[in-house]
């Protein structure tokens, strides 16, 4: 599973921040690594000119193998809080998505016996 990290100019996108967030995301979503091709993590500031509560946002988009992308956004006072919330929400969605697939998966049609 490849993790791609992006940040806008209003959020410090240093290697330290990228490494911390990538580690947190991998820890939370690692159990899905065989079913995902890529995770795209986008960190940005929703209110660039004001500083306040929950102004940082983290959007994570997961690319399941052979499926449609799944994206979530988490908000927090810091980029770490926003990433934690987004990763938790995405883990819940992927659990639901992959759980439904396994429940509704059909075995191939058996050969007819004549």
ABEGO torsion letter per residue (X at the ends): XBBBBBBBAABBABAAAAAAAAAAAAAAAAAAAAABABBBBBBBBABAABBBBGABBBBBBBBBBGBBBBBBBBBBABAAAAAAAAAAAAAAAAAAAAAAAAAABBBBBBBBBX
